[in-house]
């Protein structure tokens, strides 16, 4: 998991509620992105001082936003100005225990270099745990 400002506080609130609700207990994948989308919208509403959809769209297209998933900026076509496709490798997995994924080093970002947290293990085999 990439640790941008605010993500830890978000997960500390999300995880206990998710367990109670019987949904994704870690919340590393979709929940932070959903929250970040609302951060972008909230910052746009504050920036435009209103809810006019055209003004919001223009504001969102013209500004960069700080979110719990990092900086977000959109291009003219509505896609991210700089793509954020990452590649991770699960490493040093010892059992089916979900708790292990709350500790660093299990989901290692191997690409792109700017977010890299470890090296790709290749070839990957059970012997390399």
C-alpha positions in Angstrom: 0.0 0.0 0.0 1.3 3.5 -0.8 1.2 5.7 2.3 0.0 9.1 1.2 -1.0 11.6 3.9 -4.4 10.7 5.4 -4.5 7.1 4.3 -3.7 5.7 7.7 -6.3 7.7 9.5 -8.9 6.7 6.8 -8.1 3.0 7.2 -8.2 3.1 11.0 -11.8 4.3 10.7 -12.7 2.2 7.8 -11.4 -1.3 8.8 -13.4 -1.8 12.1 -16.6 -0.7 10.3 -15.9 -2.9 7.4 -15.4 -5.9 9.7 -18.8 -5.2 11.4 -20.5 -4.9 8.0 -18.9 -8.1 6.7 -17.2 -6.3 3.7 -13.6 -5.9 2.6 -11.7 -5.9 5.9 -8.6 -4.3 4.7 -10.0 -1.6 2.4 -6.8 -1.1 0.4 -8.3 -1.2 -3.1 -11.6 0.6 -3.7 -12.5 2.4 -0.5 -9.6 4.9 -0.6 -10.4 5.7 -4.2 -14.1 6.3 -3.5 -13.0 8.6 -0.6 -10.5 10.4 -2.8 -13.2 11.1 -5.4 -15.3 12.8 -2.7 -12.2 14.8 -1.6 -11.8 16.0 -5.2 -15.5 17.0 -5.3 -15.3 18.6 -1.9 -12.3 20.7 -2.8 -14.0 21.7 -6.0 -17.2 22.8 -4.2 -15.0 24.8 -1.8 -13.0 26.3 -4.7 -16.0 27.4 -6.7 -18.1 28.3 -3.7 -21.1 26.5 -5.2 -22.7 23.5 -6.9 -22.9 24.7 -10.5 -21.9 21.6 -12.5 -20.2 23.5 -15.3 -18.1 25.5 -12.8 -17.2 22.4 -10.9 -16.2 20.6 -14.1 -14.0 23.5 -15.1 -12.4 23.7 -11.6 -11.7 19.9 -11.5 -10.1 20.0 -15.0 -8.0 23.0 -14.0 -6.6 22.2 -10.6 -4.5 19.6 -8.8 -6.0 17.9 -5.7 -4.3 16.5 -2.6 -6.1 13.3 -1.6 -5.5 10.2 0.5 -4.4 8.4 -2.7 -1.9 11.2 -3.5 -2.0 14.1 -5.9 -4.8 14.0 -8.5 -4.9 16.1 -11.7 -7.0 15.6 -14.7 -6.2 16.2 -18.4 -8.5 17.7 -21.0 -10.1 14.4 -21.8 -11.1 13.8 -18.2 -8.5 11.1 -17.6 -5.6 11.6 -15.1 -3.0 14.0 -16.5 -0.4 11.4 -15.5 -1.5 7.8 -15.3 -1.1 5.9 -12.0 -1.0 2.3 -13.1 1.0 0.4 -10.5 2.3 -3.1 -10.5 2.6 -4.9 -7.1 3.8 -8.3 -6.2 2.7 -10.2 -3.1 5.9 -11.3 -1.2 6.7 -13.3 1.9 3.1 -14.6 2.3 3.2 -17.2 5.1 -0.5 -18.2 5.5 -4.0 -17.3 4.7 -4.1 -14.9 7.7 -5.5 -11.5 6.6 -3.7 -9.7 9.5 -0.3 -10.2 7.8 -1.4 -7.8 5.0 -1.6 -4.9 7.6 2.2 -5.0 7.8 4.7 -3.6 5.4 6.4 -5.8 2.8 3.5 -8.0 1.8 2.2 -6.0 -1.2 5.4 -4.6 -2.8 5.1 -1.9 -5.5 7.6 -2.9 -8.2 6.6 -0.3 -10.8 6.7 2.6 -11.5 10.0 3.6 -10.0 8.6 6.8 -8.3 6.4 4.6 -6.1 8.6 1.5 -5.9 8.8 -0.1 -2.5 10.8 -3.2 -3.4 12.3 -5.3 -6.1 10.5 -7.9 -8.2 11.3 -11.5 -7.2 11.7 -13.5 -10.4 11.4 -16.3 -10.9 9.0 -16.5 -8.0 8.7 -19.8 -6.3 7.5 -21.2 -3.0 11.2 -21.7 -2.0 11.8 -17.9 -2.1 9.5 -17.1 0.8 
